[in-house]
Amino acid sequence: MNQPTRQAIILAAGRGSRMGPLTVDQPKCLTVLAGQRLLDWQMAALRAAGMEAITVVGGYRIDLLRFGSHELIENPDWSTTNMVATLRCASERLHAAPAIVSYSDIVYRSEHVRRLAEVPGELAITYDQQWRSLWETRFDDPLADAETFRQRDGWLETIGERAKDLADIEGQYMGLLRFTPGGWRKAEAWLNTQPLERQRRIDMTSFLRGLLAAGMDIACVPVSGGWCEVDSGEDANRYEARLRPAHGRWSHDWREDGDWSRS
């Protein structure tokens, strides 16, 4: 019987330099959006999806993350490493039990977490099939930031390369993953084969591409909206501008079913 997923790890070590003045005195995950901090949105969705234990991996201004009931661990090298190195700080927890892994600059519905927790496979990710409307809100040219994503029969084929055409994009990876202990053992074993500096600097989509090339299967869970990414101060400003005509009602992607009152 598969072990149920009851824990989550939030990767919150970075400052987020593209946030500008919003992160001068606080980590990126404490940016307020639609009346709540990003970390609060994440905690609410994860707990609503049945995550009983939540670990936050901090770094920049970690002192401001010492609140609430989550466990806090530190990436002391946050300023010189990338997100995979931050994830590795939680390796003991990943070896112990299945875990949802979340970026700290995204917000999402609890139903996405539930679906990700239940899908078979040692490693799984979510992707948004309706990504384009969100990217058109964030960017004048959606292709300026969008990356390739292709899957077949629910298994990842391509991710994270620069897209030259919309046809290269079946969806956008969201920054939500799930590892089983077996999946993490395989992932960490591959990571150990890489040069030390690459282990420190590799980003998550490059990590996933490396695992694919090494023959690891990565399951893909499709969603349709119900999330957003705050990667820059401009993202936050554009989202908040959308909120004003809606009288404060949070509907992140402005699609018919986008009401964030539904955790």
Secondary structure, 3 states (H helix, E strand, C coil): CCCCCCEEEEEECCCCHHHHHHHCCCCHHHCEECCEEHHHHHHHHHHHCCCCEEEEEECCCHHHHCCCCCEEEECCCCCCCCHHHHHHCCHHHHHHCCEEEEECCEEECHHHHHHHHHCCCCEEEEEECCHHHHHHHHCCCHHHCCEEEEEECCEEEEEEEECCCHHHECCEEEEEEEECHHHHHHHHHHHHCCCHHHHHHCCHHHHHHHHHHCCCCCEEEEECCCEEECCCHHHHHHHHHHHCCCCCCCCCCCCCCCCCCCC
